Amino acid sequence: MRLILVMCNLYCISSLSQENSLEGKVLDEFSKEPISGVTVRLKEKAVITTTDADGYFEFKTLLPGHYTLLLSAEHYITRSFPIVILQNRVLGEIFLEPIKSYEQDDIIVLPDGIESNNYENTGQNYIVLNSNTPVFRRKAAFDFGQAFYRSRGFDTGYRDVSLNGIKLNDPISGSAIWSNWGGLNDVLRDQEVEGGHALNSDLFGSLAGSVNMRVIPSSLRKGLRLSVSVSNRSYSKRMMATYSSGIKNKKFAWSMSGSVRKGETGYMNGTPYNALAIFAGLEYRFSDFSKLVVLGWYTPVRRAGNAAVTEEVHSLGGERYNPYWGSVQSEIRNTRVKKYERPLFQFVYTTKRKQWNLQFGFQYRFGPNSSSRLGYYNAPNPYPDYYRYLPSYYINHGGNFENARLAALGFNENSQVNWENLFAANQSFSQKGAAAYLLYDDVAKEQSISGKIRVAFEPFAESRIVVAAKERNTSSHNFARITDLLGASGHLDQDSFSNTSNDVNGKLWKVEGDLFNYNYLLKLTDFTGVGKFELNKSNWHNYFALEYSGAVVHREGRFLNERYSASSFGKSKSVISSGLSLKAGTAYAITGRHRLKLDAAYLQIIPTPDLIFINPREHDRTVGNLRNEKIQAVSLDYQLDYPDLRMLFSMYYYRALSGTDINFFYFEGGLGSDFVQEIVTGIDRGYKGMELGVEYSLTSELKVNGVVAWGDYKYLNDPDIAISFDTADENEDQINTTGYANLGKAKIKGYHLNTGPQIALSAGIEFRAQQYWWFGLSMNYLGQNYPGISTISRTESFSVDPETGEDFSEATVENIGLLLREEKLDPIYLLNFIGGKSWRIDNTYVSLFLSVNNLFDHSYRSGGYEQNRKANFKALYEDRLSGNPSFGPKYWYGSGRTYFLNLAINF
């Protein structure tokens, strides 16, 4: 027996220590000529070589295992692909594609959600589009993204986005909004992207994948790049310039980039856009093994929003209608303008040795993020789509069709915000200088300091251990600031209904520039510790990872709110959260071209501050019985990779348990009417589906591709609903005197989640001529799209008569089911075009790129949500009786035919 064990050990040692070679030849895809000077690297090893004059390269003394081969050369698209080495291997000819200037398409208008729907959080991220990107990922970003498709149904709150391994996600909400630094395309191209819950080499990752942008000046494309773009999407024109020095004297490399994006209006009416982006980075190499990278960016963005509207408003206003704006002296003035201005500075030090490497870094981000609002106080609603100004109001209140006709005519004549009327109202004698209307900003002024340390080492052959620790300290100062009194002298800082002060210790009369309404700090410290172990053995690649996460957060109120005198001012108790997550997976290479991959995860996601405090603008009360969200996830991938045929097929199943959500709205329910905070706890959701992407080369110039995505995303249980509200107005018909009511369960099990289209199909062709021009066409279908449901309308209070406290006799199970029947939006059909031409003139490279989305100008609803106001059987029934409800669902409408044209010159 001992002899057998000794022989087995000797066999394992010999197999691990067996050394093999890898060789290949790199050619231009079109000319078929060898490419010299191509940098060839094995990602898992600190080994690099370059091709000779014949395009040939070779690695020697490689141990058996799984590797990722990366090939990069100036004027060519970087290519990477997995390989398995079991013995000496000859790859043969490898083709690199000349750069065709696949430009990032980051210019979709991001609507500003009013109630439950915020399309900034759809999960649509920046992605570098080139032939090396998997076809499914290209389709999801370029073709499906315009319809707000979310891969596997998750938004950006479930995706980790990092810069050189340091997290960029917002510390308060957890989301990552790419448009905030979207003008830095040229320097953010080197990305390590993992889909789903798979492990990223530098990040633990979350449920919807991870993106790590590696910005190293010496790795950026050397030389000067100039580009100019025109579009009719979010902005109308863009200019960008980037220069990277390459490595100088084997020591220095530096890079600078800048861009300007402007537009008087985007595709939706009344949406001006103005953005600037500046980047600078410096790299210094102390030796061949260690380097320091210092970088910073400043990316101020100012963009106007548009609103979801009811079907009635859409029919009156048209495809591009937006109620948020009006004209002032022939200039567009929008009431909902988002402004982002948070500079970032980072330094990262890396040292590498044969069997280990160390990296540590720090990041500092600061500045305001704000959203403007039009406030009105004891005055009529200034927005033309207010329900009392629409025809449906007169039809549903007395059946007065003549007044309904007049209302339609009035809307057509005055369908935008009337700024002149607002100024006139403020200057009327009855106001005595006090503002009936004013513009203000909701501001979140952040200071965030992040640090990380990461150590990776190889304790024995074909194994790898990574240990990392990260900490982030954030102070977020949140307040409302008066920006324009619209001709008034000042504003009384008090609640309009109860006449209670918002700032007891401050002055009551506020003027432009003053803080009013609310003022508080959120202070957060969050930290993670990660350990990962990877093992390559023969055809197998295995990993196991563990992450411990924790956070401590508290609120510091700076205004004493008269309605919450005991809980609004001063420092709150700290809320401490922690969670343990693990991931494991294995990949098996059936052959060098067939690969299976299994990933499994159990994640505990600790609540972000915006899900801890019920209404931090007014008080420090927290959600009761707050729990971590628990994720169970498994996925199986099959990958096929031939020179002419590439395919990736994935199946997945996720369960997200014990989730929390908080919503703000005015409602009329069985308990009464009030402006409330709805607290939804114990939400269980299920996600299952499959993804298939296939790409086949019919000839060296013609490719066809196809994508199928099927998902089934539903609520798995009936969560708990509670509402919170103030009780300061004694004249108001109060729900109760405690300011809190438990509504029990919301019967939503089996309803679909509001995640965008759950089915997506695409078929396309792509032609690339040897004369360096190309085009592509894709036909796309997106379906199974459901608006967000009103959870409060599905509680037992829905059937209660607020006058008697008894159930409505008509509120039978059948009638309630008909009234609350789930709506499915119409399918979306899109035909998209991309194309381009490039020229090489000596050492100058010129490229032209054009994309046209929705060629047939198809009108469609991309999403929406049910309004919460009529959360009462009788009220909702009467509102829908005419077939033209005043409080029907609100919808986001997609863009019609749009284009993006870019001209780039590389010197």
N, C-alpha and C positions, 0 to 999 in steps of 0.2 A: 504493500500500500504506500509506504514511504517513497519507494522508488517511482511509483506512478506520479505522486505529487511532485517530486523533484523534476521528473521529465516534463510535466505540465508547466511548471514554473519556468523551466529553461526554454520551452517553446514560446510562452508568452513574452519572455524577455527578448528572445531572438526576433519575434514578430514585431515588437515595439521598436527594436533598435535597427531593423532593416532599413537601409537607406536606398532611396530611389531618385530618379531624375525626371524632369518635366521639361519638354521642349515644344516649340511651336514657331509659326511664321505669321507675321502680321502684314495684311495687304489692305490697300484702299478698296472699298466696297465697289466703286464704280470703275475705276481705271484698272483694277487688279494689279497695280504696281506695288512693290514692297515699300513699307514705311520704316525709315530708320529713325532712331532716337525716341522710340516709343517707351515710356516708363511702364515697366511691368512689375507688379507687386503682388505678393501673397498677403492678404489682409491679416491673417492670423499669425504671421511671422514677420520679424523685422528684417526681411530680405527683399532687396530691390535690384532689378537689372534693367538694361535697356537693349533695344533691338539694334542689330548691326546694319550695315548698308543693304543687306539682302532681306531685312525684316526679321531675322532669326533671333531667337532668345532661348536660353536654357537655364534651368535651376538644377543644382546637384545636391546630394546629401539631404533629401527630404524624407521624413518619416511617413509611414502610411497614415492616412486620415482624410478628413474633410477640410477643404480650403475654399477660399473665395479669391478668384483671380481678377485683378483690376488692371486695365490697360488705359493709359491716357497719353494724349499727344496734342500739341497745339494744332488748332483748326480741325480737330476731330472730336466727336462725341465720346466721352469716357464710357467704357464698357466694363461690366463686371458680371461674372457668372460663377456658380459653384462647380467645383470639380472634386472628384474622389481619386486619391492616389493609393493604389494597392501594390503597384509595381512600376517599373519604368514606363513612362507614358509619353506618347507623341500626340499632341493635339492637332497637328496638321495646320491647315490654313485658317486664320482668324481674321475676319474682316472688320475694319473700323469705318464708320460712316462719317463723311465730312459734315461739319456743322451746318444744319439747315435752319438754324434760328427758330427752333420751337419756342416761341415766347410764352411766358406764363400769362394765364388769362385770369387776372385777379380783379376784374373790374365789373363785377355784378353789383348792382345797387343793393345794399343791405337795408331792408325796411326796418323801421323803428317800431317794434311791437308795442301795443298799448296795454293789453291785458296779460294773457298767458303765453303769448307767442313772440319770441325774440329771435328773428332770423339771423342775428349776428352769431348765434350759437348753434348753427345748423350742422357743424362738422365739416364745412367746406374749407379746405386748407390750400395754401400755396403748394404747388407741386411742379417740379421741373419735368416738362414733357419732352421726351426724346425716344428713340427707338429702343433704348435699353430699359425703359420703364415698362413694367408688365402691362399688357393690353387692358386688363380689367381696371387697373388703377388709372390709366390714361382716360378711359371712357368715363369712369366715375367722376373724374375731375372736370374734364372738358365737355363731354356730351350730356351727362346727367346733372352736373352741378348747377346748371341754369334753372333746373326745376327743383332745386334744394333737396336733392337726393342725399341721404345719409347712409354711408356704407355700414351695413349691419345695424342700422337704426340708432346709432349713438351720436350725440352732439360733441362739441369740442371740450366740454367739461370732463369727458372720459378719455381725452387724448393728452398725452404728455408732449409738450413742445419745448425744446431746449436749444440753447446756443452754446456750442462747445461743452455740452454736458451740464450746463446750469439752466435751471428751469425758467421759462418765460411765462407760464400760465399765470393769470391774475390770482393773487393770493386770497382775495375776498370771495370771488365767484368760482374760481377754478377753471374758467374758460380761457381760451387763447384766440384772440381776434387778429387774424393775419393782416387785415387791411391797415392796422396801426403801424406796420412797417413795410407796407407793400411796395414802396418805391425803391427797394434795395435788391431788386431781382438779380442783378449781375453778381452780387457777392454772396447771395444766399442759395447758390445752385448746388453746392456739395451737401447733400442730405442723406442721412441714413434713415430710411423709412421702414417701419414694420407695421403691418396691418393686424387688425384684431388684437388679441391679447398676447401675441408672441413676444418673446424676449428680444430687446434691443441690446446690442453689444455694449452700449454705454449707459443705457437707462433700464430701469426695471419695467417701465411702461405701465399703461393702464388697460382699459377694456377696449377702447376704440383705436388702439395702436399708439405709436410714438414716432416723433420726428426729431432728430438731432441734427441741427445745422452746424456743420464744421466750417468755420470761417478762419482759414489760415492763409495769410497774405502770399506765402510762397506757392500755395496750391492754386491760387486764382489764375485765370487766363492772363498771360503776360501781354502787356501792350495797352493801347488806348482803344476804347470802344465807345462809339457815339451812336445814339439812336433817337428817333423821333416817331411818335405814334399819333394817330387820330382815331377817334372812336365815337360811338353814340350810346355808350353804356353808362358807366358812372361819371366819367370825365370825357371831355372832347379832345384833349391834346395832352401829350406827355413828351418831355425831353429828358434824356438821361445821358450821363457821361461817367465812364469808369476807367481808371488807369491803375494797372498793377505792374510793379517793377520787375517781378521775378527775383530770384535770389541774387544778391550783389556781394561780391568778394567772399562768397561762402558764409556770409554772416547775416546780412540784412535783407529784408524784403518788406515792402510797404504797398499799401493799396488805398485808393480814395475813390469814392463814388458819390454821385449826387443826381437828384432828379426833381422835376417839377411836374405836377399833374393839376390841370385846371379844367373847369367846365362851368358854363353859365347855367346849365341844367343837364341832368342825366336823362336816361330814357323816360323815367317818370317825370311829370311836369313839376317844376318848382323845386328842383333838387340841385342847387349849386354845389360845386366840389372844388376844394383848394388844398393842395398838399405839397409839402416839401420834404425831401429826404437827403440827409448828409451822412456819410460814413467815412471813417478813417481807421486804418489798422496798421500796426507795425509789428514785425517779427524779428527777433534777434536770436541767433544761434550761438550759444556759448561753446558748443562742440558738436560733433556729429551725433551726440546722444541726448543733448538737452537744448531746450529753446523756451523762449518767453514770447507770448503773444499779448499785445495790448491793443484794444480796439474800443471804439465808441460810435454811437449814432444819435442823431437828432431827427425825429420824423414827425413834425407837427402835421396833423390832419384836421381839416374842417369840412364836414359834409352834412348836407341837409337830408332829412328823412322824409319818408312817405308812409301812408297809413294803410292798414287793412280796412276795407269798406264792405258794407252790406251789398247784396245783389241789387237792391233798389238804387243805392247811390251809384253803383257801377253803371247801371243802365241809364242814369241821368247824366253822369259825368264823363263816361267813356273809358277807353282802355287805359289811358295814362293819367286818369284823374287822381289828384292829391289834394286833400282839404287843408293841408298844413301851411299853405303859403298865400300870399297876396302881393300886389304890386304897390310900391311906394316910389312915385316919380319915375315910373317905367322900369324900375329895378325890382327883381325878385327878392322878397323878404320872407323867409321861412321861419316858422315858430319853433321847429324842432331841429336844432342844429347840434350835432355831436362834434366835440372838439377834444382831440387827444394830443397831449404835449408832454411826453415823458422821455427825456434823454436817458441813455444807457451807457455805462462804462463797464468794461470787463478786462481782467487780465488772467491769463492761464499759463502756468509753468508746467512743462512736461519734460521728464527725463526717462530715457529708455536704455535698458541693458538687454543682454541676450535672453535672459529668462524672466525679467520683470520690468515693469515700468510704473512710474509714479506721476500723478497729475494732481495739482491743486490750483484753485482759482477763486476769484472773488468777483462779484458783480454788484453794481450800484445803479438803481433805477429810481427816478424821482419825477415829480411834476403832477399837474392836474389832468383829470379826465372829466369832461363835463357834458351835460345835455341841457339845452335850453327848453324853457316851457313858457307858455302864455297863461298867466294866472288871471282869474277874474273873481271879484269879490262883491257879493250882493248885486250882481249884474248879469244880464243875459249871456248865455253861452256864445262865444264869438265864432265858433266853427260852423260853416254852412251845412255840414252833414249832421248836425244835431237833430235828434229824432223829432223834435217839435216843429222843425222847419220843413219837414218832408211830407209828400203827399200821403204816405201811409198813416201818419198821425191823424189826419182828418178822416180817413176812411175807417180807421179802427176806433175812433172816438166820435160816434154819432153818424157815421156814414155820409159825411158831407163831401160829395164828389166835386162840387163847384170849388170849394176851398182847396181840395186836393189838386184840382187843375191849376188854380192860382199859385199854389205852393210850387208846383213843377215849373211854372213860368218864372216865379221868383228865383228858384234855384238856377235856372239857365242864365238869368240876368246877373246874378250875384253869387257865383259858385265858389268864390275864394274869400279868404280873410279880408275884411274891409278895414284896412288900417286907419283910414280917415275917420271912420265912425268911432274907432277906439280912442283916437286922440280927442275927438269932439266930446265923447262921454266923460273923459277924464277932466276936461276943462269946463264942464257944465257947472253952474252955480251951486247946484244941490250937493255936489261932491265936496265942496269947501277945501279943495286942494288935495283931497285924498284920492288915491288911485282906485278906480273901478277895475282897470286892466293894467297889467305890467308884465314885462319880460324878466325872467330870472333864469339863473343857471343852477342846476343840481350838480355839485362839484364833489369829486373824490380826489383829494390831493394826497398822493402816495409818496412815501419814502421806503424803499425796500433794499436791504443789504443781504446778499446771498453768498455763501461760501461752500466749497466742496473739496474733498480730498478723496482720491481714488488710487488704489494700488491693484495692479494685475500682475500675477506671476504664474510660472509654469513649474509646479513642484516635481513633476516627472513627465516623461515623454507623452505628447499629445493630450495633455490635460491643462486646464487653465482655471485659476481661481481669481475672482475679482471681489474686492471689498471696498465699499464706498460709504461715505457719510456726507450728508448735506444738511445745512441749516439756513433758514431764512427768517429775518426779522423785519416786520412790516408795521408801519404806522400809517393809517389811512384816515385823513381828516375829511369828514363829510359835512357839507353845509349847503344851504341855499343862499345865493347872492343876487341882489337886485341889479340888473344890468341896464334897464331902460324903463323909466316911469311913464313913458308915452305921453308927456306933456303935463303930468300931475306933479304936485310939489313933494309928496311923500306917501308913505303907506303905513297904515295901522297894523302892527304885527300881532294880530290876534285871530282866533278862530272865528269864522264868519257866522257860525251857527250858535255857538255858546258864548261868544264874546270873552273867552278866556285868553290870557296872554300866552304867547309862545316863548317869551323870554322875560320871565318875571324880574330877574336881576338887571336887565338891560333897559334900554329906552323903548318906548312904545312906538314912537314915530321914527320910521326908517326911511332913508333916502338912497339914491343910487350908490352902489358900491358897498352898502351895508349888508351884513349877514342877517338873515331873518328866517323864520319858520322852524328851522332845526339846525343844530350844530353839535357834532359829537365826534369822538375819535374811536377807531377800532385799532387795538394793538394786538398783533398776532406774532407768535413764534412757532414755526413749524419745522420739523426735522425728520429726516429719514436715514435709516441705516440699511445697507443692502449687502448681501453676500451671495455670490454666484459661483457655481462649480460646473465646468464643462469637461467632457471627456470624449475624445475621438478614439474609436477602436474599429479597425477594419472598415466595414461599410456603415458603421453606426456613428452618429453624433448625438450625444446625450447632454442634457443640462438640468440643473436644479437651482432655483433661486429663492431667496427669502428676503422679505422687506419688513422692517418695523417702521411705522410712521406714527408721529405724535404731533399734537398742537396744543398751545395754550393761548386763549384769546379772552380779552375783556373789553368792555365799552366804558368810555369816559364821557359823560354828558357835560357839555359846556353851556347849555341853556337849561334853566329851570322851567319846565313846561307846567303851567297851572293845572292842566288836566291830569297830569301824572306827577304830582309834587313829590311823591315818595320814591319814584323810580326813574326819574329823568335826568337828574343832576348828579355829577360826581362819578366816581369809579365803581363799576359793578364787580361782582364776584367773578373770578376767573373760571372759565369753562375749559376743562382738560379732556382731551380726546386721545385715544391711541388705538392702533390696529396692527394686526399681523397678517401678511399676505404671502402666498407662495405660488411659484410657477414651476412646472416641470414639463419636459418635452423630449422627444426623440425623433431623429431623422434617419431614414434608412435608404441608402442608395442601392436600388435593385440592380441597376447598371449605371454607367456614367451619365445616361440620358433619361433614366426613370428614377424618380425619387418620391418617397413617402415621408410625411411629416405629421407628427401628432403633438399637439400642445394642450395642456390642461392648466387650470389656474383656480385658486381660491383667493379672492381679494376681499379685504376689509377697507372700505373707503370711508375715511373719517369725514364728518360733516364740515362744510366750509362755513365761514361766518355768516354768509347771507341765508343759511338754513338753520342757524342757531338762534339768532335774535328775531323775535316775531315782527317787531316794528322798531328798529333801532333809532329811527328819526325822532321818536317820541319817548321811548322808555327802554329799559334794559331787560325786560321780561324775555325768557327763553322758552323754546319748545320743550314741553314736558316729556319725560321718558325718551329723550333723544338717544338714538342708536346709530351705530355704524351701518352703512349699506353693505350688504354681503353679496358677493358675486361668485357664482359657480360657472365655470366656462370650460368648454372643450371644443376643439376643432381638429379636422383631419384634412390634409392637403395632398394632392397628387400632382406632381410636376413632370412634364415631358418637354425635353429640349433637344430638338434636331435642328440642323442648319436651316431647313425650310419650314419646319413646323414647331411651334411653341404653344404649350397649353398649360394652364393652371386651373385645377378644379378643387374647390374647397366646400366643406360642410361644417356647420357650426351649430352649437346650442348653448345659450346663456340663460341663467336665471339671476335676476337682480332683486334682492330681497330687502325688506325693511327700509325702503326709500322714504324721503321726506320732500315735501314741496310747500311753498308759501306763496299765496296769491293775494292781490289787493283789488277790491272792486266794491261798487255799490250794488246792493241786492234787495229785492222785495221777496221775502220768503214767508214760510208758515209761522215763523216766530216774530215777524215784524220787518221793518226796513231800516237799513243803516249802511254806512260805509264800513266795511269789515276787512279784517285780515283772515283769510282762510288758511288753516293749518291742516295739511294732509299728511298723515303718518302711517307707517306700516305698509307702504306701497310695494307690492310684488309684481314684477314684470318678467315676461318670458320672450326670448328672441331665438328663433330657429330659422335656418335657411341654407341656401347653397349659392355659390358663385362659380361661374365658368367663364374663362377667357381663352380664346383660340386665335392664333395668327398663323396664316399659311402663305408662303411665297409661291405664287403660280409660276412666275419667272423671276429673273434677277431684278426686274423693274416693277412688277405688279404684285401686290399683296392683298389678301382679303382677311377680314377679321370678324369675329363675332363674340358677343358677350351676353350671358344670361345671369340675372340675379333674381332669386326668389327668396322672399322673407315672409315670416309670419310673426308679427310682434303684437302681443296682447297683454292686458292686465290679467294677472293670475289670481287675484283675490279681491276682497272688498275692504279697502283701507278705512281708517278712522278719520273723521272730519270734525274739526272744532273751529269756532270763529271767535275772534277777539275784536273789541270795539270800545270806543270811549263812551262814558255815561255823563258827560259834563252838561249837556243841554237838557235841562229839566222840562222844557216845553216840548221836547221831541218825544215821539211815541217810541220809547225805548224797548229794546228786546228784553233786557233785564237790568238790574242795578249792579251786577258784579263785573260787567264788561267782558264776560267769557261764557260761551255756551258750547256744550258737547253735543254734536248732532248725530253721533253714532256712526254707523257704517254707510259708506257710499256703495251702492250696488252697481259696480262697474266691471266685475269679473267677466271676462270674455270679450270686452270692448277692445277695439284696436287702438294701439298707441299712435299719437300724433308725431310721426317720425318722418314725414315725407313719403314719397312713393316706396312701396314695399316690393314691387316687381319692376324690373327694368330689363329691356331687351335692346340690343343694338347689332346692326350689321353694317359693315363698311368696306370700302376699297381704298387702296392707297397706291398711287403711281409715282415712281421716282425715275426720272430720265437721267441718262448719263451726262446730259448737258446741264445738270444741276438745276432743274426745275421739277416741281412735284405738286401734287394735289391729293386731297382725300375727301371722300364723301361718306357720311354715316347717316343711317336711318335709325331712329330711336323711338321706343315705346316705353312709357312709364305709367304704371297703374297701381291699383290698390292703395290709394292715398286717402287718408281719413282726417277730417278736421279734429282739433282737440275738443274733448267733451267737457261739459260743465259738471264737475264732481258734486257740487253742492246741490244741483238739481236732482241728483240721484240718491239723496238721503230721505229718510222718512218724513222730514219736515216739508218736503215738496207737496205732499198731499194734505197738509194741515191748513185749515182756514184760519188766517190770522185774527179774524173777528171773533170766532167762537172757540178756537183751540181744538176743534174737532175735525176729523177728516172730511173732505168733500165727498158727498155721496157718489158723485160721478167719477171719483178718482179710483177706479178699479185697476187691477193689475193689467188688464188688457188695454184700457184707455191710456194709462201711463206709458205702457210699452210702445203704443203707436205714437204718442207725443214725443217720446225720447228715443225714437228709433235712430240707430246710427246712420249717419250720412256717409256715402262714398263719393268722392269727387270723380269727375269724368277723366278718362285716360288722356294722356298727353302724347302728341305725335310731333316729333321734331326732325327736321332734315338740316344737317350742319355741313359746312364746307370749310376746309382749310387748304391753303396752298402757298407756294412761295417760289422764289427764284434766287439763285446766288451766283456771284461772280468773284473770281479771284484775279486780281490785277497786281502782278508782282507779289509783294508781301501784304497787299491790302485785300481784305475780304469784305464784300458787300452782299447784304442779304435783304430780301423783301419778303414779308410775311403777311398773309391776309387770312382772317377767320370771319365767317359769316354764320351766325346762329339763327335757327328758326327761319330757314329760307322761305317757307310758305307763309310766314307771318301768322302762324297759328295762335289763336287766343285761348288761354287756359288759366285755370286757378291752380296755383302751386301749393296752396295750403290754406289754413284758416282755423277758426275756433268758434265754439258756441259762446254767446254772451251769457253772463251769469245773472243779469239783472232780474229777469222774470223767473226766479227760482221758486215758483209757486204754481200749482196745477191750473187754477182758474185763470191767473194772470197770463200764463203762457198759452193756454188754450184760446183765450180771447184775442191775444196778440196774433195768433196764427190763423184765426178763423177766416179772415178775408183772403188769405193766400198771399198777402203782401205785408209781412210782419215788420213792425218797427224795430224789434230786437232780434231779428234773425241772425244767423251766423255771419261773422265777418271773414272776408277772404283776402288773401294775397294773390295778386294777379301777376303772372309772369310776363317777361318782356317779349315783344314781337320780334320782328327782324332786326338784328343788331350786327354791327361789324366792328372789327379791330384791325387796323392796318399799321404795320411797323416797318420802318427802314433802319437798318443797322449797318455801321461801318466799323470794321476791326482793323486797326493799324498794327 
